[in-house]
């Protein structure tokens, strides 16, 4: 069901799945009848469409009065032919063609409107690919839903592969054209460093956010911690990537981190002398998706006992091992004294 905001004065099909209608307020709308979403909404008030007027043979009580039985119709002004729509105006005939989703995105990409192209790709993903899988996902368990975030590249659809390549083209172009990193300048007059903005840091921070948002929505964490992670590493801005990753974990948007990324994240937190961040992040992650050998090795090495308790108890249903490790740590600390 799709509700029009005003009375409809013209209605026609455009192709096999798109329905177009014109309202009395000159609002022209194209609706995809398969997924019931609005594809386009245009203002036709300046088009000067040809219209016809006719008089009702029996005006109703509510419409009685001079000229009150005159009605206007635009039905003969709009005609469809294959995938085109012909619109008859008072001075010309206009042709309307609905571009496919890939064509629309490619047009935005060619025009340099990358963020708009990525946003449209996400809309396409949520309205088509996700909607087709909703029924199946409603029937699977929570663990299986979490595991579905880790896509098997061999099982991806053509659309999902194409969307991933769109993001990679944007990422590579953004890295190649990134602003140069700037260092704070020392002022001898004030004996202080100037508060200059590091545009390169801000650029990669924005870029990280786009990649995280895109990959989380499209359930492509394999891409996020694979090719994208490698791009940031090679650009030497992996710490910015890890800082943004932390915010997504703490806001419960990211439930899984690949072992390689987790190892670098622990080292990064150690460098800034804030290992407690690692434990706070672990409490927000899905234990059933963790690589237990690698994560427990990192936790033991850095004596992160809260994290060990969380992983052992929630991931392995082992309540004894973390207690043994805790007491061993206490005894070792006592012996060192």
C-alpha positions as CSV (number, residue, x, y, z in Angstrom):
1,X,0.0,0.0,0.0
2,X,1.3,3.5,-1.0
3,X,-0.5,6.7,0.0
4,X,-0.5,9.8,-2.1
5,X,-0.4,13.1,-0.3
6,X,-3.0,14.7,-2.7
7,X,-5.7,13.5,-5.2
8,X,-4.1,11.7,-8.2
9,X,-5.0,13.2,-11.6
10,X,-2.8,10.9,-13.8
11,X,-1.5,7.3,-13.4
12,X,0.6,5.1,-15.6
13,X,3.1,2.3,-15.7
14,X,6.8,2.8,-16.5
15,X,8.4,-0.5,-17.3
16,X,7.4,-3.7,-15.6
17,X,7.7,-2.6,-12.0
18,X,7.5,1.2,-11.7
19,X,4.3,3.1,-11.3
20,X,4.1,6.8,-11.9
21,X,1.4,9.2,-10.8
22,X,0.7,12.9,-10.9
23,X,-1.2,14.7,-8.1
24,X,-3.4,17.8,-8.3
25,X,-0.5,19.7,-6.6
26,X,1.8,18.9,-9.6
27,X,3.8,16.3,-7.6
28,X,5.2,13.7,-9.9
29,X,6.2,10.4,-8.2
30,X,7.7,7.2,-9.3
31,X,7.2,4.1,-7.1
32,X,8.9,0.7,-7.3
33,X,5.9,-1.6,-6.9
34,X,8.1,-4.6,-6.1
35,X,9.8,-3.3,-2.9
36,X,7.2,-0.5,-2.5
37,X,9.6,2.4,-2.2
38,X,9.6,5.8,-3.8
39,X,12.3,6.1,-6.6
40,X,11.8,9.7,-7.5
41,X,9.7,12.7,-6.6
42,X,9.6,15.7,-8.9
43,X,7.9,19.1,-9.0
44,X,6.0,19.4,-12.3
45,X,4.5,22.9,-11.6
46,X,6.7,24.5,-14.3
47,X,6.1,21.9,-17.0
48,X,2.8,23.4,-18.3
49,X,1.2,20.0,-19.0
50,X,-1.6,19.7,-21.5
51,X,-4.9,18.9,-19.7
52,X,-8.5,18.5,-20.5
53,X,-11.6,19.8,-18.7
54,X,-15.0,18.3,-18.6
55,X,-18.3,18.9,-16.9
56,X,-19.9,16.4,-14.7
57,X,-23.4,15.5,-15.9
58,X,-24.7,15.3,-12.4
59,X,-22.9,17.5,-10.0
60,X,-23.1,16.4,-6.4
61,X,-24.7,18.5,-3.7
62,X,-21.3,19.5,-2.3
63,X,-20.1,20.7,-5.7
64,X,-23.1,22.7,-6.8
65,X,-22.5,26.3,-7.9
66,X,-21.3,28.2,-10.9
67,X,-18.4,26.2,-12.6
68,X,-18.3,23.8,-9.7
69,X,-19.0,20.8,-11.9
70,X,-15.8,21.3,-14.0
71,X,-13.1,18.7,-13.6
72,X,-9.6,18.6,-14.9
73,X,-7.7,15.5,-16.1
74,X,-4.1,14.9,-17.2
75,X,-4.7,11.2,-18.2
76,X,-4.0,11.9,-22.0
77,X,-0.9,13.9,-21.2
78,X,1.2,11.0,-20.0
79,X,1.8,7.9,-22.0
80,X,4.4,5.1,-21.5
81,X,6.4,3.3,-24.2
82,X,8.6,0.4,-23.2
83,X,10.8,1.9,-20.4
84,X,10.1,5.5,-21.4
85,X,7.5,7.9,-20.4
86,X,6.3,10.6,-22.8
87,X,4.9,13.8,-21.2
88,X,2.9,16.2,-23.4
89,X,3.5,19.8,-22.5
90,X,1.9,22.8,-24.0
91,X,5.1,23.7,-26.0
92,X,7.1,20.5,-26.2
93,X,7.1,16.7,-25.5
94,X,9.4,15.6,-22.8
95,X,10.8,12.1,-22.3
96,X,11.4,10.5,-18.9
97,X,13.5,7.4,-18.5
98,X,14.2,5.7,-15.2
99,X,17.8,4.8,-14.8
100,X,18.8,1.6,-13.1
101,X,20.4,1.7,-9.7
102,X,23.8,1.0,-11.0
103,X,23.4,3.7,-13.7
104,X,22.4,6.2,-11.1
105,X,25.3,5.4,-8.9
106,X,27.7,5.4,-11.8
107,X,26.5,8.8,-12.8
108,X,27.1,10.2,-9.3
109,X,30.6,8.5,-9.3
110,X,31.5,10.2,-12.6
111,X,30.4,13.5,-11.2
112,X,32.7,13.1,-8.2
113,X,29.7,12.8,-5.8
114,X,31.2,9.8,-4.0
115,X,29.4,10.1,-0.7
116,X,26.0,10.4,-2.5
117,X,26.9,7.4,-4.6
118,X,27.8,5.3,-1.5
119,X,24.6,6.5,0.3
120,X,22.5,5.4,-2.7
121,X,24.2,2.1,-2.8
122,X,23.4,1.5,0.9
123,X,19.8,2.5,0.2
124,X,19.7,-0.1,-2.6
125,X,21.2,-2.7,-0.3
126,X,18.7,-2.1,2.5
127,X,15.7,-2.0,0.2
128,X,16.5,-5.0,-2.0
129,X,19.2,-7.4,-0.7
130,X,18.3,-7.1,3.0
131,X,14.5,-7.3,2.4
132,X,15.0,-10.5,0.4
133,X,16.8,-12.1,3.3
134,X,14.6,-10.9,6.2
135,X,12.4,-13.9,6.2
136,X,15.3,-16.3,6.4
137,X,17.0,-14.2,9.1
138,X,13.9,-14.1,11.2
139,X,14.1,-17.9,11.5
140,X,17.8,-18.3,12.5
141,X,19.3,-18.0,15.9
142,X,21.2,-15.0,17.4
143,X,24.5,-16.8,17.0
144,X,23.9,-17.4,13.3
145,X,22.8,-13.8,12.8
146,X,26.1,-12.7,14.3
147,X,28.1,-15.1,12.1
148,X,26.2,-13.7,9.1
149,X,28.3,-10.5,9.5
150,X,31.3,-12.5,8.4
151,X,30.4,-13.0,4.8
152,X,31.9,-15.8,2.8
153,X,33.3,-14.1,-0.4
154,X,32.4,-17.2,-2.5
155,X,28.7,-16.8,-1.5
156,X,28.4,-13.1,-2.3
157,X,25.9,-11.9,-4.9
158,X,26.9,-9.9,-7.9
159,X,25.4,-6.8,-6.3
160,X,27.4,-7.3,-3.1
161,X,30.7,-7.7,-5.0
162,X,29.9,-4.6,-7.1
163,X,29.1,-2.5,-3.9
164,X,32.4,-3.6,-2.4
165,X,34.3,-2.5,-5.4
166,X,32.6,0.9,-5.4
167,X,33.8,1.5,-1.8
168,X,37.4,0.3,-2.7
169,X,37.5,2.7,-5.7
170,X,36.5,5.6,-3.4
171,X,39.0,4.5,-0.7
172,X,41.9,4.3,-3.1
173,X,41.1,7.7,-4.7
174,X,40.6,9.3,-1.3
175,X,44.0,8.0,0.0
176,X,45.8,9.1,-3.2
177,X,44.4,12.6,-2.9
178,X,44.7,12.9,0.9
179,X,46.1,16.2,2.3
180,X,49.6,16.3,3.6
181,X,50.2,15.8,7.3
182,X,51.1,19.0,9.1
183,X,53.0,19.3,12.3
184,X,52.3,22.0,15.0
185,X,54.6,25.0,14.6
186,X,56.5,26.4,17.6
187,X,55.9,30.1,18.2
188,X,58.9,31.8,19.9
189,X,56.8,34.8,20.9
190,X,54.4,32.7,23.0
191,X,56.8,29.8,23.7
192,X,53.9,27.5,22.6
193,X,53.0,25.2,19.7
194,X,50.3,26.6,17.5
195,X,47.0,24.9,17.4
196,X,47.0,24.0,13.7
197,X,44.5,21.6,12.4
198,X,45.9,18.3,11.0
199,X,43.8,18.0,7.9
200,X,45.4,14.6,7.0
201,X,44.3,13.2,10.4
202,X,40.8,14.6,10.0
203,X,40.6,13.2,6.4
204,X,41.5,9.7,7.4
205,X,39.2,9.9,10.4
206,X,36.3,10.7,8.1
207,X,37.4,8.0,5.7
208,X,37.5,5.4,8.5
209,X,34.0,6.3,9.6
210,X,32.7,5.9,6.0
211,X,34.3,2.5,5.7
212,X,33.0,1.2,9.1
213,X,29.5,2.4,8.4
214,X,29.4,1.0,4.9
215,X,30.9,-2.4,5.8
216,X,28.7,-2.8,9.0
217,X,25.5,-2.1,7.0
218,X,26.5,-4.4,4.2
219,X,27.8,-7.0,6.6
220,X,31.2,-7.1,5.0
221,X,33.5,-7.2,8.0
222,X,35.8,-9.5,5.9
223,X,36.3,-6.5,3.6
224,X,36.7,-4.1,6.5
225,X,39.5,-6.1,8.2
226,X,41.0,-7.3,4.9
227,X,41.6,-5.0,2.0
228,X,40.5,-1.8,3.8
229,X,42.6,-2.6,6.9
230,X,45.6,-3.1,4.6
231,X,45.0,0.2,2.8
232,X,45.1,2.1,6.1
233,X,48.1,0.2,7.3
234,X,50.1,0.9,4.1
235,X,49.1,4.6,4.3
236,X,50.5,4.7,7.9
237,X,47.2,5.8,9.4
238,X,46.3,2.6,11.0
239,X,46.1,4.3,14.5
240,X,43.3,6.5,13.2
241,X,41.5,3.5,11.9
242,X,41.9,1.8,15.4
243,X,40.6,4.9,17.2
244,X,37.5,5.0,15.1
245,X,37.1,1.2,15.5
246,X,37.1,1.7,19.3
247,X,34.1,4.2,19.1
248,X,32.1,1.8,17.0
249,X,32.7,-1.1,19.4
250,X,31.8,1.0,22.5
251,X,28.6,2.2,20.8
252,X,27.6,-1.5,20.1
253,X,27.8,-1.1,16.3
254,X,30.7,-3.5,15.9
255,X,30.7,-6.9,17.6
256,X,33.7,-8.5,15.9
257,X,37.3,-7.6,15.4
258,X,39.7,-9.7,13.3
259,X,42.7,-11.2,15.3
260,X,45.2,-9.1,13.3
261,X,43.3,-5.9,14.0
262,X,42.9,-6.8,17.7
263,X,46.6,-7.4,18.1
264,X,47.4,-4.0,16.7
265,X,44.7,-2.4,18.8
266,X,46.2,-3.9,22.0
267,X,49.6,-2.5,21.0
268,X,48.1,0.8,20.2
269,X,46.4,1.0,23.6
270,X,49.7,0.0,25.3
271,X,51.5,2.8,23.5
272,X,49.0,5.4,24.8
273,X,49.1,3.7,28.2
274,X,45.4,2.9,28.4
275,X,45.0,-0.9,28.2
276,X,41.7,-0.7,30.1
277,X,40.2,0.4,26.8
278,X,40.8,-3.1,25.5
279,X,38.8,-4.6,28.3
280,X,36.0,-2.1,27.9
281,X,35.8,-3.0,24.2
282,X,35.7,-6.8,24.9
283,X,32.6,-6.4,27.1
284,X,30.8,-5.1,24.0
285,X,31.9,-7.8,21.6
286,X,30.4,-11.2,20.7
287,X,32.4,-13.9,22.4
288,X,31.2,-16.6,20.1
289,X,32.9,-14.9,17.2
290,X,36.3,-14.5,18.8
291,X,39.5,-16.4,18.0
292,X,40.0,-17.6,21.6
293,X,43.7,-18.7,21.2
294,X,44.8,-15.3,19.9
295,X,42.7,-13.1,22.2
296,X,43.5,-15.1,25.4
297,X,47.2,-15.0,24.5
298,X,47.0,-11.2,24.3
299,X,45.1,-10.9,27.5
300,X,47.5,-13.1,29.5
301,X,50.5,-11.3,28.1
302,X,49.2,-8.0,29.2
303,X,47.6,-9.2,32.5
304,X,44.1,-8.0,31.5
305,X,42.2,-10.2,34.0
306,X,38.7,-8.5,33.5
307,X,38.9,-9.4,29.9
308,X,40.0,-12.9,30.7
309,X,37.1,-13.5,33.0
310,X,34.7,-12.2,30.3
311,X,36.1,-14.4,27.5
312,X,36.5,-17.6,29.6
313,X,33.1,-17.3,31.3
314,X,30.9,-16.1,28.4
315,X,32.8,-17.6,25.5
316,X,34.1,-20.9,26.9
317,X,31.8,-21.5,29.9
318,X,35.0,-22.0,31.9
319,X,34.8,-20.4,35.4
320,X,37.9,-22.1,36.9
321,X,40.7,-21.1,34.5
322,X,40.3,-17.3,35.0
323,X,40.4,-17.8,38.8
324,X,43.6,-19.9,38.5
325,X,45.2,-17.2,36.3
326,X,44.1,-14.5,38.7
327,X,45.6,-16.2,41.7
328,X,48.8,-17.0,39.8
329,X,49.1,-13.3,39.0
330,X,48.6,-12.4,42.7
331,X,51.2,-14.9,43.8
332,X,53.7,-13.7,41.2
333,X,53.1,-10.1,42.3
334,X,53.6,-11.0,45.9
335,X,56.8,-12.9,45.2
336,X,58.2,-9.9,43.3
337,X,57.9,-7.9,46.4
